[in-house]
Amino acid sequence: MRVFWHQLRYEQLLFWRSREAAIFVFLLPVLLFMLLGGVYSGEIDGHQAATWLLVGMIGYGLANTALGGLAIFLVNRREYGILKRLRATPLPAAAYLSATVVSMLVVFALQVVGLGALGLAFYGAETPDAIGSFAAALALGAAAFTAMGIAGAALIRSAEGASPLVNVVVLPMAFLSGSFGRTSDYPDILQAIADVLPLKYFLELVRASYLDGEPIWEHGAAVAIVAAWGAGALLLGARRFGWSPRER
């Protein structure tokens, strides 16, 4: 446990010292919320626009951080030989991976706090109606999208391709799932694609708890789909994840 906490502290220092990572992973959802909050007013789907957008940015932030940020970090470290060198040290592989994952989740937690504070202070957003279910939805989503981040790192072959591939996945998924606006007016083909994306169902759970005060177990299908995506990604990551560079 002492090794884990030491590595977690190191991961946090490394993240916040990287300006590019801090901007792309942490600040981008906050900046998008500020932009969209200045454009939308009134109500969206029967809910206050600022609160609706806050929930959407929480979903985008999770996908961008736990999936995108984690995948990019792991691929870069693998391709530059850092992971291979770490395997030759006394640091246990489980301690390293768990510290890296928890570090990204700490960033996401701070992101949620920052988005909430911004929404409450400047846009008149509301607080969650069902705090317990809201926390449970965040925990489920964090576990599932972290597993997807590890699977993504296992599938991406080069450091140069990590960021473009992540953006090709995360941004369209956020758009189709409703992070940036209502999706009821989308063409049928886009709504059909969204129906298989995990972010749509995570947002369903968060909106149900945050906006409507509903417990997440009333949305069992959404819980099952998010959990299934996480379980499948975890199995894929466990089979394909490697510590040695692939392009050298």
Secondary structure as the mmCIF struct_conf table of DSSP 4:
data_model
#
loop_
_struct_conf.conf_type_id
_struct_conf.id
_struct_conf.beg_label_comp_id
_struct_conf.beg_label_asym_id
_struct_conf.beg_label_seq_id
_struct_conf.end_label_comp_id
_struct_conf.end_label_asym_id
_struct_conf.end_label_seq_id
HELX_RH_AL_P HELX_RH_AL_P1 ARG A 2 ARG A 17
HELX_RH_AL_P HELX_RH_AL_P2 ARG A 19 ALA A 21
HELX_RH_PI_P HELX_RH_PI_P1 ALA A 22 LEU A 27
HELX_RH_AL_P HELX_RH_AL_P3 LEU A 28 VAL A 39
BEND BEND1 GLY A 42 GLY A 42
STRN STRN1 GLU A 43 ILE A 44
TURN_TY1_P TURN_TY1_P1 ASP A 45 GLY A 46
STRN STRN2 HIS A 47 GLN A 48
HELX_RH_AL_P HELX_RH_AL_P4 ALA A 49 LEU A 62
HELX_RH_PI_P HELX_RH_PI_P2 ALA A 63 GLY A 69
HELX_RH_AL_P HELX_RH_AL_P5 LEU A 70 GLU A 79
TURN_TY1_P TURN_TY1_P2 TYR A 80 GLY A 81
HELX_RH_AL_P HELX_RH_AL_P6 ILE A 82 ARG A 87
TURN_TY1_P TURN_TY1_P3 ALA A 88 ALA A 88
BEND BEND2 THR A 89 LEU A 91
HELX_RH_AL_P HELX_RH_AL_P7 ALA A 93 PHE A 122
BEND BEND3 TYR A 123 TYR A 123
HELX_LH_PP_P HELX_LH_PP_P1 ALA A 125 PRO A 128
BEND BEND4 ASP A 129 ASP A 129
HELX_RH_AL_P HELX_RH_AL_P8 ILE A 131 LEU A 155
HELX_RH_AL_P HELX_RH_AL_P9 ALA A 159 SER A 177
TURN_TY1_P TURN_TY1_P4 GLY A 178 GLY A 178
BEND BEND5 SER A 179 GLY A 181
TURN_TY1_P TURN_TY1_P5 SER A 184 ASP A 185
BEND BEND6 TYR A 186 TYR A 186
HELX_RH_AL_P HELX_RH_AL_P10 ASP A 188 ALA A 194
TURN_TY1_P TURN_TY1_P6 ASP A 195 VAL A 196
HELX_RH_AL_P HELX_RH_AL_P11 PRO A 198 TYR A 210
TURN_TY1_P TURN_TY1_P7 LEU A 211 LEU A 211
BEND BEND7 ASP A 212 ASP A 212
HELX_RH_3T_P HELX_RH_3T_P1 ILE A 216 HIS A 219
HELX_RH_AL_P HELX_RH_AL_P12 GLY A 220 ARG A 240
BEND BEND8 TRP A 243 SER A 244
BEND BEND9 ARG A 246 ARG A 246
#
